[in-house]
Every structure is written in structure tokens, then in C-alpha cells.
Amino acid sequence: MKHKLAVLLAALLCAGAFAPMTSQAISLNIEIGDRPYYNHGPWYYDGGYRSYWVPGHWAWRYHHRIWIHGHYVRR
């Protein structure tokens, strides 16, 4: 069984080597840190209330310093 699987895998690799090459654009974005606003900008109306953006900040939780991500707060 292992021999058949090895032959099948080798055949697939060889077939892939002879396949025509197509150029495809690949995009990879890596963002480090917190975004200034997520969806709506610095404020937006939600059900008659105005929600404001609170930026991310460092805070102490249970003797550890953690990052609190930015979020919208209803006022």
C-alpha cells in the first residue's frame, strides 16, 4: 500500500511539473498595531445614539500589561 501511495504521489508531482505555468498575482498584507477607525470613522449614529471611537491603549489586568483594542462607545 505504501509503495502504491508513493508512486501515485510521484506521478502527481511529475504531472504538476509539466503543467503550463500561469501568472497569478498573490497579495499578502500584514498590519501591525491598531487601526485608527474600523468601519464608520470617528463617530456614527446607531439607533438614535451617537457612537464615538475610543482608540486602543495599554492597561493593567491581573498584574499583566495588555493591549485594549480600539472600539466604539455609545454616548
mmJSON file of the N, C-alpha and C atoms, coordinates in Angstrom:
{"data_MODEL":{"atom_site":{
"group_PDB":["ATOM","ATOM","ATOM","ATOM","ATOM","ATOM","ATOM","ATOM","ATOM","ATOM","ATOM","ATOM","ATOM","ATOM","ATOM","ATOM","ATOM","ATOM","ATOM","ATOM","ATOM","ATOM","ATOM","ATOM","ATOM","ATOM","ATOM","ATOM","ATOM","ATOM","ATOM","ATOM","ATOM","ATOM","ATOM","ATOM","ATOM","ATOM","ATOM","ATOM","ATOM","ATOM","ATOM","ATOM","ATOM","ATOM","ATOM","ATOM","ATOM","ATOM","ATOM","ATOM","ATOM","ATOM","ATOM","ATOM","ATOM","ATOM","ATOM","ATOM","ATOM","ATOM","ATOM","ATOM","ATOM","ATOM","ATOM","ATOM","ATOM","ATOM","ATOM","ATOM","ATOM","ATOM","ATOM","ATOM","ATOM","ATOM","ATOM","ATOM","ATOM","ATOM","ATOM","ATOM","ATOM","ATOM","ATOM","ATOM","ATOM","ATOM","ATOM","ATOM","ATOM","ATOM","ATOM","ATOM","ATOM","ATOM","ATOM","ATOM","ATOM","ATOM","ATOM","ATOM","ATOM","ATOM","ATOM","ATOM","ATOM","ATOM","ATOM","ATOM","ATOM","ATOM","ATOM","ATOM","ATOM","ATOM","ATOM","ATOM","ATOM","ATOM","ATOM","ATOM","ATOM","ATOM","ATOM","ATOM","ATOM","ATOM","ATOM","ATOM","ATOM","ATOM","ATOM","ATOM","ATOM","ATOM","ATOM","ATOM","ATOM","ATOM","ATOM","ATOM","ATOM","ATOM","ATOM","ATOM","ATOM","ATOM","ATOM","ATOM","ATOM","ATOM","ATOM","ATOM","ATOM","ATOM","ATOM","ATOM","ATOM","ATOM","ATOM","ATOM","ATOM","ATOM","ATOM","ATOM","ATOM","ATOM","ATOM","ATOM","ATOM","ATOM","ATOM","ATOM","ATOM","ATOM","ATOM","ATOM","ATOM","ATOM","ATOM","ATOM","ATOM","ATOM","ATOM","ATOM","ATOM","ATOM","ATOM","ATOM","ATOM","ATOM","ATOM","ATOM","ATOM","ATOM","ATOM","ATOM","ATOM","ATOM","ATOM","ATOM","ATOM","ATOM","ATOM","ATOM","ATOM","ATOM","ATOM","ATOM","ATOM","ATOM","ATOM","ATOM","ATOM","ATOM","ATOM","ATOM","ATOM","ATOM","ATOM","ATOM","ATOM"],
"id":[1,2,3,4,5,6,7,8,9,10,11,12,13,14,15,16,17,18,19,20,21,22,23,24,25,26,27,28,29,30,31,32,33,34,35,36,37,38,39,40,41,42,43,44,45,46,47,48,49,50,51,52,53,54,55,56,57,58,59,60,61,62,63,64,65,66,67,68,69,70,71,72,73,74,75,76,77,78,79,80,81,82,83,84,85,86,87,88,89,90,91,92,93,94,95,96,97,98,99,100,101,102,103,104,105,106,107,108,109,110,111,112,113,114,115,116,117,118,119,120,121,122,123,124,125,126,127,128,129,130,131,132,133,134,135,136,137,138,139,140,141,142,143,144,145,146,147,148,149,150,151,152,153,154,155,156,157,158,159,160,161,162,163,164,165,166,167,168,169,170,171,172,173,174,175,176,177,178,179,180,181,182,183,184,185,186,187,188,189,190,191,192,193,194,195,196,197,198,199,200,201,202,203,204,205,206,207,208,209,210,211,212,213,214,215,216,217,218,219,220,221,222,223,224,225],
"type_symbol":["N","C","C","N","C","C","N","C","C","N","C","C","N","C","C","N","C","C","N","C","C","N","C","C","N","C","C","N","C","C","N","C","C","N","C","C","N","C","C","N","C","C","N","C","C","N","C","C","N","C","C","N","C","C","N","C","C","N","C","C","N","C","C","N","C","C","N","C","C","N","C","C","N","C","C","N","C","C","N","C","C","N","C","C","N","C","C","N","C","C","N","C","C","N","C","C","N","C","C","N","C","C","N","C","C","N","C","C","N","C","C","N","C","C","N","C","C","N","C","C","N","C","C","N","C","C","N","C","C","N","C","C","N","C","C","N","C","C","N","C","C","N","C","C","N","C","C","N","C","C","N","C","C","N","C","C","N","C","C","N","C","C","N","C","C","N","C","C","N","C","C","N","C","C","N","C","C","N","C","C","N","C","C","N","C","C","N","C","C","N","C","C","N","C","C","N","C","C","N","C","C","N","C","C","N","C","C","N","C","C","N","C","C","N","C","C","N","C","C","N","C","C","N","C","C"],
"label_atom_id":["N","CA","C","N","CA","C","N","CA","C","N","CA","C","N","CA","C","N","CA","C","N","CA","C","N","CA","C","N","CA","C","N","CA","C","N","CA","C","N","CA","C","N","CA","C","N","CA","C","N","CA","C","N","CA","C","N","CA","C","N","CA","C","N","CA","C","N","CA","C","N","CA","C","N","CA","C","N","CA","C","N","CA","C","N","CA","C","N","CA","C","N","CA","C","N","CA","C","N","CA","C","N","CA","C","N","CA","C","N","CA","C","N","CA","C","N","CA","C","N","CA","C","N","CA","C","N","CA","C","N","CA","C","N","CA","C","N","CA","C","N","CA","C","N","CA","C","N","CA","C","N","CA","C","N","CA","C","N","CA","C","N","CA","C","N","CA","C","N","CA","C","N","CA","C","N","CA","C","N","CA","C","N","CA","C","N","CA","C","N","CA","C","N","CA","C","N","CA","C","N","CA","C","N","CA","C","N","CA","C","N","CA","C","N","CA","C","N","CA","C","N","CA","C","N","CA","C","N","CA","C","N","CA","C","N","CA","C","N","CA","C","N","CA","C","N","CA","C","N","CA","C","N","CA","C","N","CA","C","N","CA","C"],
"label_alt_id":[null,null,null,null,null,null,null,null,null,null,null,null,null,null,null,null,null,null,null,null,null,null,null,null,null,null,null,null,null,null,null,null,null,null,null,null,null,null,null,null,null,null,null,null,null,null,null,null,null,null,null,null,null,null,null,null,null,null,null,null,null,null,null,null,null,null,null,null,null,null,null,null,null,null,null,null,null,null,null,null,null,null,null,null,null,null,null,null,null,null,null,null,null,null,null,null,null,null,null,null,null,null,null,null,null,null,null,null,null,null,null,null,null,null,null,null,null,null,null,null,null,null,null,null,null,null,null,null,null,null,null,null,null,null,null,null,null,null,null,null,null,null,null,null,null,null,null,null,null,null,null,null,null,null,null,null,null,null,null,null,null,null,null,null,null,null,null,null,null,null,null,null,null,null,null,null,null,null,null,null,null,null,null,null,null,null,null,null,null,null,null,null,null,null,null,null,null,null,null,null,null,null,null,null,null,null,null,null,null,null,null,null,null,null,null,null,null,null,null,null,null,null,null,null,null],
"label_comp_id":["MET","MET","MET","LYS","LYS","LYS","HIS","HIS","HIS","LYS","LYS","LYS","LEU","LEU","LEU","ALA","ALA","ALA","VAL","VAL","VAL","LEU","LEU","LEU","LEU","LEU","LEU","ALA","ALA","ALA","ALA","ALA","ALA","LEU","LEU","LEU","LEU","LEU","LEU","CYS","CYS","CYS","ALA","ALA","ALA","GLY","GLY","GLY","ALA","ALA","ALA","PHE","PHE","PHE","ALA","ALA","ALA","PRO","PRO","PRO","MET","MET","MET","THR","THR","THR","SER","SER","SER","GLN","GLN","GLN","ALA","ALA","ALA","ILE","ILE","ILE","SER","SER","SER","LEU","LEU","LEU","ASN","ASN","ASN","ILE","ILE","ILE","GLU","GLU","GLU","ILE","ILE","ILE","GLY","GLY","GLY","ASP","ASP","ASP","ARG","ARG","ARG","PRO","PRO","PRO","TYR","TYR","TYR","TYR","TYR","TYR","ASN","ASN","ASN","HIS","HIS","HIS","GLY","GLY","GLY","PRO","PRO","PRO","TRP","TRP","TRP","TYR","TYR","TYR","TYR","TYR","TYR","ASP","ASP","ASP","GLY","GLY","GLY","GLY","GLY","GLY","TYR","TYR","TYR","ARG","ARG","ARG","SER","SER","SER","TYR","TYR","TYR","TRP","TRP","TRP","VAL","VAL","VAL","PRO","PRO","PRO","GLY","GLY","GLY","HIS","HIS","HIS","TRP","TRP","TRP","ALA","ALA","ALA","TRP","TRP","TRP","ARG","ARG","ARG","TYR","TYR","TYR","HIS","HIS","HIS","HIS","HIS","HIS","ARG","ARG","ARG","ILE","ILE","ILE","TRP","TRP","TRP","ILE","ILE","ILE","HIS","HIS","HIS","GLY","GLY","GLY","HIS","HIS","HIS","TYR","TYR","TYR","VAL","VAL","VAL","ARG","ARG","ARG","ARG","ARG","ARG"],
"label_asym_id":["A","A","A","A","A","A","A","A","A","A","A","A","A","A","A","A","A","A","A","A","A","A","A","A","A","A","A","A","A","A","A","A","A","A","A","A","A","A","A","A","A","A","A","A","A","A","A","A","A","A","A","A","A","A","A","A","A","A","A","A","A","A","A","A","A","A","A","A","A","A","A","A","A","A","A","A","A","A","A","A","A","A","A","A","A","A","A","A","A","A","A","A","A","A","A","A","A","A","A","A","A","A","A","A","A","A","A","A","A","A","A","A","A","A","A","A","A","A","A","A","A","A","A","A","A","A","A","A","A","A","A","A","A","A","A","A","A","A","A","A","A","A","A","A","A","A","A","A","A","A","A","A","A","A","A","A","A","A","A","A","A","A","A","A","A","A","A","A","A","A","A","A","A","A","A","A","A","A","A","A","A","A","A","A","A","A","A","A","A","A","A","A","A","A","A","A","A","A","A","A","A","A","A","A","A","A","A","A","A","A","A","A","A","A","A","A","A","A","A","A","A","A","A","A","A"],
"label_entity_id":["1","1","1","1","1","1","1","1","1","1","1","1","1","1","1","1","1","1","1","1","1","1","1","1","1","1","1","1","1","1","1","1","1","1","1","1","1","1","1","1","1","1","1","1","1","1","1","1","1","1","1","1","1","1","1","1","1","1","1","1","1","1","1","1","1","1","1","1","1","1","1","1","1","1","1","1","1","1","1","1","1","1","1","1","1","1","1","1","1","1","1","1","1","1","1","1","1","1","1","1","1","1","1","1","1","1","1","1","1","1","1","1","1","1","1","1","1","1","1","1","1","1","1","1","1","1","1","1","1","1","1","1","1","1","1","1","1","1","1","1","1","1","1","1","1","1","1","1","1","1","1","1","1","1","1","1","1","1","1","1","1","1","1","1","1","1","1","1","1","1","1","1","1","1","1","1","1","1","1","1","1","1","1","1","1","1","1","1","1","1","1","1","1","1","1","1","1","1","1","1","1","1","1","1","1","1","1","1","1","1","1","1","1","1","1","1","1","1","1","1","1","1","1","1","1"],
"label_seq_id":[1,1,1,2,2,2,3,3,3,4,4,4,5,5,5,6,6,6,7,7,7,8,8,8,9,9,9,10,10,10,11,11,11,12,12,12,13,13,13,14,14,14,15,15,15,16,16,16,17,17,17,18,18,18,19,19,19,20,20,20,21,21,21,22,22,22,23,23,23,24,24,24,25,25,25,26,26,26,27,27,27,28,28,28,29,29,29,30,30,30,31,31,31,32,32,32,33,33,33,34,34,34,35,35,35,36,36,36,37,37,37,38,38,38,39,39,39,40,40,40,41,41,41,42,42,42,43,43,43,44,44,44,45,45,45,46,46,46,47,47,47,48,48,48,49,49,49,50,50,50,51,51,51,52,52,52,53,53,53,54,54,54,55,55,55,56,56,56,57,57,57,58,58,58,59,59,59,60,60,60,61,61,61,62,62,62,63,63,63,64,64,64,65,65,65,66,66,66,67,67,67,68,68,68,69,69,69,70,70,70,71,71,71,72,72,72,73,73,73,74,74,74,75,75,75],
"pdbx_PDB_ins_code":[null,null,null,null,null,null,null,null,null,null,null,null,null,null,null,null,null,null,null,null,null,null,null,null,null,null,null,null,null,null,null,null,null,null,null,null,null,null,null,null,null,null,null,null,null,null,null,null,null,null,null,null,null,null,null,null,null,null,null,null,null,null,null,null,null,null,null,null,null,null,null,null,null,null,null,null,null,null,null,null,null,null,null,null,null,null,null,null,null,null,null,null,null,null,null,null,null,null,null,null,null,null,null,null,null,null,null,null,null,null,null,null,null,null,null,null,null,null,null,null,null,null,null,null,null,null,null,null,null,null,null,null,null,null,null,null,null,null,null,null,null,null,null,null,null,null,null,null,null,null,null,null,null,null,null,null,null,null,null,null,null,null,null,null,null,null,null,null,null,null,null,null,null,null,null,null,null,null,null,null,null,null,null,null,null,null,null,null,null,null,null,null,null,null,null,null,null,null,null,null,null,null,null,null,null,null,null,null,null,null,null,null,null,null,null,null,null,null,null,null,null,null,null,null,null],
"Cartn_x":[0.82,0.0,0.869,1.955,2.84,3.524,3.845,4.505,3.57,2.297,1.321,1.102,1.057,0.878,2.081,3.282,4.492,4.531,4.141,4.112,3.073,1.906,0.858,1.31,1.955,2.452,3.523,4.422,5.463,4.85,3.822,3.155,2.479,1.859,1.212,2.237,3.366,4.404,4.982,5.188,5.709,4.696,3.418,2.386,2.291,2.485,2.445,3.622,4.747,5.928,5.739,4.943,4.725,3.497,2.734,1.548,1.986,1.195,1.563,1.53,2.518,2.615,1.719,0.914,0.081,0.533,0.501,0.912,-0.312,-0.291,-1.366,-0.774,-1.46,-0.994,-1.433,-0.502,-0.792,-0.485,-1.432,-1.265,-1.313,-0.374,-0.331,-0.107,-1.052,-0.937,-0.836,0.15,0.319,0.264,-0.694,-0.833,-0.445,0.429,0.858,0.326,-0.305,-0.864,-2.364,-2.928,-4.371,-4.734,-5.829,-6.273,-6.881,-6.787,-7.341,-8.859,-9.564,-11.01,-11.323,-12.344,-12.634,-13.624,-14.829,-15.825,-16.416,-16.648,-17.515,-16.821,-15.564,-14.904,-14.931,-14.692,-14.589,-15.911,-17.048,-18.341,-19.387,-20.513,-21.636,-22.902,-24.058,-25.349,-25.779,-26.245,-26.698,-27.973,-29.102,-30.373,-30.713,-30.392,-30.685,-29.598,-28.583,-27.481,-26.232,-25.373,-24.119,-23.012,-22.299,-21.208,-19.883,-18.962,-17.655,-16.567,-15.515,-14.371,-13.473,-13.123,-12.162,-10.914,-9.777,-8.578,-8.02,-7.206,-6.585,-5.602,-5.388,-4.489,-3.985,-2.904,-2.367,-3.074,-3.321,-3.978,-3.412,-3.563,-3.137,-4.335,-4.213,-5.26,-4.603,-4.943,-4.438,-2.904,-2.284,-0.831,-0.104,-0.809,-0.207,-0.62,0.306,0.012,-0.478,-1.706,-2.294,-2.752,-2.905,-3.383,-4.893,-5.603,-7.042,-7.241,-7.871,-8.086,-9.102,-9.016,-9.976,-11.376,-12.377,-13.759,-14.676,-15.922,-16.914,-17.694,-17.97,-18.712,-19.919,-21.089,-22.311,-22.339,-22.673,-22.78,-24.148],
"Cartn_y":[-1.19,0.0,1.26,1.252,2.41,2.641,1.536,1.647,2.307,1.909,2.481,3.972,4.323,5.718,6.559,6.012,6.727,6.921,5.903,6.016,7.041,7.035,7.999,9.427,9.626,10.944,11.414,10.539,10.887,11.241,10.511,10.794,12.164,12.503,13.804,14.935,14.735,15.761,15.946,14.858,14.958,15.618,15.291,15.901,17.396,17.779,19.196,19.96,19.281,19.942,20.262,19.45,19.66,20.511,20.889,21.718,23.116,23.748,25.096,26.068,26.925,27.906,29.096,29.509,30.692,31.723,32.958,34.018,34.509,34.361,34.817,35.764,36.849,37.82,37.364,37.354,36.992,38.204,38.552,39.709,39.264,39.762,39.465,40.77,41.129,42.353,41.975,42.537,42.324,43.686,43.839,45.095,44.875,45.717,45.624,46.847,46.609,47.712,47.783,48.827,49.012,50.011,49.774,50.693,51.931,53.104,54.311,54.25,53.746,53.54,52.251,51.551,50.28,50.427,50.829,50.819,52.187,52.98,54.134,55.482,55.528,56.805,57.159,58.437,58.797,58.704,58.765,58.604,58.218,57.676,57.342,57.218,57.307,57.158,55.704,55.219,53.837,53.818,53.676,53.6,54.859,56.023,57.274,57.731,56.919,57.272,57.512,58.365,58.632,57.84,57.028,56.217,56.832,56.957,57.56,56.497,56.711,55.806,56.072,55.033,55.1,54.369,55.05,54.391,53.337,52.447,51.406,51.989,51.247,51.724,50.533,50.761,49.746,49.85,48.694,48.671,47.517,47.641,46.567,45.689,44.385,43.424,42.248,42.038,40.913,40.866,41.994,42.13,41.909,42.059,41.953,43.171,43.648,44.774,44.215,44.594,44.077,45.236,44.968,45.962,45.838,46.94,47.007,47.609,46.863,47.351,48.488,49.332,50.42,49.878,50.628,50.192,51.41,51.204,52.272,52.23,53.411,53.533,54.435,53.989,54.782,55.88,57.11,58.225,58.848],
"Cartn_z":[0.0,0.0,0.0,0.781,0.837,-0.505,-1.181,-2.486,-3.497,-3.493,-4.425,-4.136,-2.87,-2.489,-2.912,-2.754,-3.161,-4.668,-5.434,-6.893,-7.326,-6.702,-7.03,-6.719,-5.585,-5.22,-6.195,-6.58,-7.547,-8.895,-9.309,-10.584,-10.551,-9.442,-9.322,-9.355,-8.696,-8.71,-10.104,-10.819,-12.186,-13.11,-12.944,-13.775,-13.492,-12.249,-11.904,-12.478,-12.66,-13.218,-14.693,-15.397,-16.818,-17.116,-16.097,-16.297,-16.741,-17.609,-18.051,-16.88,-16.832,-15.754,-16.078,-15.15,-15.314,-14.299,-14.709,-13.781,-13.028,-11.728,-10.872,-9.836,-9.639,-8.649,-7.262,-6.353,-4.97,-4.113,-3.262,-2.402,-0.942,-0.161,1.253,2.011,2.879,3.673,5.144,5.804,7.242,7.914,8.819,9.54,10.995,11.483,12.877,13.609,14.732,15.504,15.331,15.869,15.856,14.773,14.09,13.058,13.704,13.048,13.66,13.796,12.799,12.864,12.129,12.538,11.893,10.756,10.989,9.918,9.608,10.608,10.444,10.555,10.911,11.131,12.605,12.954,14.367,15.127,14.447,15.108,14.066,14.53,13.653,14.49,13.833,14.501,14.467,15.616,15.727,16.561,15.911,16.63,17.398,16.866,17.532,18.495,18.713,19.595,18.759,19.261,18.576,19.25,18.458,18.98,18.567,19.527,19.286,19.376,18.615,18.609,19.811,20.544,21.635,21.148,21.009,20.476,21.44,20.898,21.707,22.719,23.793,24.843,25.656,26.394,27.297,28.64,29.273,30.584,31.407,32.736,33.637,33.971,33.743,34.091,34.8,36.059,36.834,36.826,37.093,37.204,35.879,34.762,33.432,32.612,31.832,30.946,29.616,29.218,27.98,27.103,25.809,24.856,24.713,24.934,24.716,23.327,22.42,21.064,21.059,20.054,19.908,19.662,20.089,19.917,19.937,19.532,19.545,20.855,21.425,22.678,22.423,22.898,22.752,23.801,23.384,24.323,24.232],
"occupancy":[1.0,1.0,1.0,1.0,1.0,1.0,1.0,1.0,1.0,1.0,1.0,1.0,1.0,1.0,1.0,1.0,1.0,1.0,1.0,1.0,1.0,1.0,1.0,1.0,1.0,1.0,1.0,1.0,1.0,1.0,1.0,1.0,1.0,1.0,1.0,1.0,1.0,1.0,1.0,1.0,1.0,1.0,1.0,1.0,1.0,1.0,1.0,1.0,1.0,1.0,1.0,1.0,1.0,1.0,1.0,1.0,1.0,1.0,1.0,1.0,1.0,1.0,1.0,1.0,1.0,1.0,1.0,1.0,1.0,1.0,1.0,1.0,1.0,1.0,1.0,1.0,1.0,1.0,1.0,1.0,1.0,1.0,1.0,1.0,1.0,1.0,1.0,1.0,1.0,1.0,1.0,1.0,1.0,1.0,1.0,1.0,1.0,1.0,1.0,1.0,1.0,1.0,1.0,1.0,1.0,1.0,1.0,1.0,1.0,1.0,1.0,1.0,1.0,1.0,1.0,1.0,1.0,1.0,1.0,1.0,1.0,1.0,1.0,1.0,1.0,1.0,1.0,1.0,1.0,1.0,1.0,1.0,1.0,1.0,1.0,1.0,1.0,1.0,1.0,1.0,1.0,1.0,1.0,1.0,1.0,1.0,1.0,1.0,1.0,1.0,1.0,1.0,1.0,1.0,1.0,1.0,1.0,1.0,1.0,1.0,1.0,1.0,1.0,1.0,1.0,1.0,1.0,1.0,1.0,1.0,1.0,1.0,1.0,1.0,1.0,1.0,1.0,1.0,1.0,1.0,1.0,1.0,1.0,1.0,1.0,1.0,1.0,1.0,1.0,1.0,1.0,1.0,1.0,1.0,1.0,1.0,1.0,1.0,1.0,1.0,1.0,1.0,1.0,1.0,1.0,1.0,1.0,1.0,1.0,1.0,1.0,1.0,1.0,1.0,1.0,1.0,1.0,1.0,1.0,1.0,1.0,1.0,1.0,1.0,1.0],
"B_iso_or_equiv":[0.0,0.0,0.0,0.0,0.0,0.0,0.0,0.0,0.0,0.0,0.0,0.0,0.0,0.0,0.0,0.0,0.0,0.0,0.0,0.0,0.0,0.0,0.0,0.0,0.0,0.0,0.0,0.0,0.0,0.0,0.0,0.0,0.0,0.0,0.0,0.0,0.0,0.0,0.0,0.0,0.0,0.0,0.0,0.0,0.0,0.0,0.0,0.0,0.0,0.0,0.0,0.0,0.0,0.0,0.0,0.0,0.0,0.0,0.0,0.0,0.0,0.0,0.0,0.0,0.0,0.0,0.0,0.0,0.0,0.0,0.0,0.0,0.0,0.0,0.0,0.0,0.0,0.0,0.0,0.0,0.0,0.0,0.0,0.0,0.0,0.0,0.0,0.0,0.0,0.0,0.0,0.0,0.0,0.0,0.0,0.0,0.0,0.0,0.0,0.0,0.0,0.0,0.0,0.0,0.0,0.0,0.0,0.0,0.0,0.0,0.0,0.0,0.0,0.0,0.0,0.0,0.0,0.0,0.0,0.0,0.0,0.0,0.0,0.0,0.0,0.0,0.0,0.0,0.0,0.0,0.0,0.0,0.0,0.0,0.0,0.0,0.0,0.0,0.0,0.0,0.0,0.0,0.0,0.0,0.0,0.0,0.0,0.0,0.0,0.0,0.0,0.0,0.0,0.0,0.0,0.0,0.0,0.0,0.0,0.0,0.0,0.0,0.0,0.0,0.0,0.0,0.0,0.0,0.0,0.0,0.0,0.0,0.0,0.0,0.0,0.0,0.0,0.0,0.0,0.0,0.0,0.0,0.0,0.0,0.0,0.0,0.0,0.0,0.0,0.0,0.0,0.0,0.0,0.0,0.0,0.0,0.0,0.0,0.0,0.0,0.0,0.0,0.0,0.0,0.0,0.0,0.0,0.0,0.0,0.0,0.0,0.0,0.0,0.0,0.0,0.0,0.0,0.0,0.0,0.0,0.0,0.0,0.0,0.0,0.0],
"pdbx_formal_charge":[null,null,null,null,null,null,null,null,null,null,null,null,null,null,null,null,null,null,null,null,null,null,null,null,null,null,null,null,null,null,null,null,null,null,null,null,null,null,null,null,null,null,null,null,null,null,null,null,null,null,null,null,null,null,null,null,null,null,null,null,null,null,null,null,null,null,null,null,null,null,null,null,null,null,null,null,null,null,null,null,null,null,null,null,null,null,null,null,null,null,null,null,null,null,null,null,null,null,null,null,null,null,null,null,null,null,null,null,null,null,null,null,null,null,null,null,null,null,null,null,null,null,null,null,null,null,null,null,null,null,null,null,null,null,null,null,null,null,null,null,null,null,null,null,null,null,null,null,null,null,null,null,null,null,null,null,null,null,null,null,null,null,null,null,null,null,null,null,null,null,null,null,null,null,null,null,null,null,null,null,null,null,null,null,null,null,null,null,null,null,null,null,null,null,null,null,null,null,null,null,null,null,null,null,null,null,null,null,null,null,null,null,null,null,null,null,null,null,null,null,null,null,null,null,null],
"auth_seq_id":[1,1,1,2,2,2,3,3,3,4,4,4,5,5,5,6,6,6,7,7,7,8,8,8,9,9,9,10,10,10,11,11,11,12,12,12,13,13,13,14,14,14,15,15,15,16,16,16,17,17,17,18,18,18,19,19,19,20,20,20,21,21,21,22,22,22,23,23,23,24,24,24,25,25,25,26,26,26,27,27,27,28,28,28,29,29,29,30,30,30,31,31,31,32,32,32,33,33,33,34,34,34,35,35,35,36,36,36,37,37,37,38,38,38,39,39,39,40,40,40,41,41,41,42,42,42,43,43,43,44,44,44,45,45,45,46,46,46,47,47,47,48,48,48,49,49,49,50,50,50,51,51,51,52,52,52,53,53,53,54,54,54,55,55,55,56,56,56,57,57,57,58,58,58,59,59,59,60,60,60,61,61,61,62,62,62,63,63,63,64,64,64,65,65,65,66,66,66,67,67,67,68,68,68,69,69,69,70,70,70,71,71,71,72,72,72,73,73,73,74,74,74,75,75,75],
"auth_comp_id":["MET","MET","MET","LYS","LYS","LYS","HIS","HIS","HIS","LYS","LYS","LYS","LEU","LEU","LEU","ALA","ALA","ALA","VAL","VAL","VAL","LEU","LEU","LEU","LEU","LEU","LEU","ALA","ALA","ALA","ALA","ALA","ALA","LEU","LEU","LEU","LEU","LEU","LEU","CYS","CYS","CYS","ALA","ALA","ALA","GLY","GLY","GLY","ALA","ALA","ALA","PHE","PHE","PHE","ALA","ALA","ALA","PRO","PRO","PRO","MET","MET","MET","THR","THR","THR","SER","SER","SER","GLN","GLN","GLN","ALA","ALA","ALA","ILE","ILE","ILE","SER","SER","SER","LEU","LEU","LEU","ASN","ASN","ASN","ILE","ILE","ILE","GLU","GLU","GLU","ILE","ILE","ILE","GLY","GLY","GLY","ASP","ASP","ASP","ARG","ARG","ARG","PRO","PRO","PRO","TYR","TYR","TYR","TYR","TYR","TYR","ASN","ASN","ASN","HIS","HIS","HIS","GLY","GLY","GLY","PRO","PRO","PRO","TRP","TRP","TRP","TYR","TYR","TYR","TYR","TYR","TYR","ASP","ASP","ASP","GLY","GLY","GLY","GLY","GLY","GLY","TYR","TYR","TYR","ARG","ARG","ARG","SER","SER","SER","TYR","TYR","TYR","TRP","TRP","TRP","VAL","VAL","VAL","PRO","PRO","PRO","GLY","GLY","GLY","HIS","HIS","HIS","TRP","TRP","TRP","ALA","ALA","ALA","TRP","TRP","TRP","ARG","ARG","ARG","TYR","TYR","TYR","HIS","HIS","HIS","HIS","HIS","HIS","ARG","ARG","ARG","ILE","ILE","ILE","TRP","TRP","TRP","ILE","ILE","ILE","HIS","HIS","HIS","GLY","GLY","GLY","HIS","HIS","HIS","TYR","TYR","TYR","VAL","VAL","VAL","ARG","ARG","ARG","ARG","ARG","ARG"],
"auth_asym_id":["A","A","A","A","A","A","A","A","A","A","A","A","A","A","A","A","A","A","A","A","A","A","A","A","A","A","A","A","A","A","A","A","A","A","A","A","A","A","A","A","A","A","A","A","A","A","A","A","A","A","A","A","A","A","A","A","A","A","A","A","A","A","A","A","A","A","A","A","A","A","A","A","A","A","A","A","A","A","A","A","A","A","A","A","A","A","A","A","A","A","A","A","A","A","A","A","A","A","A","A","A","A","A","A","A","A","A","A","A","A","A","A","A","A","A","A","A","A","A","A","A","A","A","A","A","A","A","A","A","A","A","A","A","A","A","A","A","A","A","A","A","A","A","A","A","A","A","A","A","A","A","A","A","A","A","A","A","A","A","A","A","A","A","A","A","A","A","A","A","A","A","A","A","A","A","A","A","A","A","A","A","A","A","A","A","A","A","A","A","A","A","A","A","A","A","A","A","A","A","A","A","A","A","A","A","A","A","A","A","A","A","A","A","A","A","A","A","A","A","A","A","A","A","A","A"],
"auth_atom_id":["N","CA","C","N","CA","C","N","CA","C","N","CA","C","N","CA","C","N","CA","C","N","CA","C","N","CA","C","N","CA","C","N","CA","C","N","CA","C","N","CA","C","N","CA","C","N","CA","C","N","CA","C","N","CA","C","N","CA","C","N","CA","C","N","CA","C","N","CA","C","N","CA","C","N","CA","C","N","CA","C","N","CA","C","N","CA","C","N","CA","C","N","CA","C","N","CA","C","N","CA","C","N","CA","C","N","CA","C","N","CA","C","N","CA","C","N","CA","C","N","CA","C","N","CA","C","N","CA","C","N","CA","C","N","CA","C","N","CA","C","N","CA","C","N","CA","C","N","CA","C","N","CA","C","N","CA","C","N","CA","C","N","CA","C","N","CA","C","N","CA","C","N","CA","C","N","CA","C","N","CA","C","N","CA","C","N","CA","C","N","CA","C","N","CA","C","N","CA","C","N","CA","C","N","CA","C","N","CA","C","N","CA","C","N","CA","C","N","CA","C","N","CA","C","N","CA","C","N","CA","C","N","CA","C","N","CA","C","N","CA","C","N","CA","C","N","CA","C","N","CA","C","N","CA","C","N","CA","C","N","CA","C"],
"pdbx_PDB_model_num":[1,1,1,1,1,1,1,1,1,1,1,1,1,1,1,1,1,1,1,1,1,1,1,1,1,1,1,1,1,1,1,1,1,1,1,1,1,1,1,1,1,1,1,1,1,1,1,1,1,1,1,1,1,1,1,1,1,1,1,1,1,1,1,1,1,1,1,1,1,1,1,1,1,1,1,1,1,1,1,1,1,1,1,1,1,1,1,1,1,1,1,1,1,1,1,1,1,1,1,1,1,1,1,1,1,1,1,1,1,1,1,1,1,1,1,1,1,1,1,1,1,1,1,1,1,1,1,1,1,1,1,1,1,1,1,1,1,1,1,1,1,1,1,1,1,1,1,1,1,1,1,1,1,1,1,1,1,1,1,1,1,1,1,1,1,1,1,1,1,1,1,1,1,1,1,1,1,1,1,1,1,1,1,1,1,1,1,1,1,1,1,1,1,1,1,1,1,1,1,1,1,1,1,1,1,1,1,1,1,1,1,1,1,1,1,1,1,1,1,1,1,1,1,1,1]
}}}
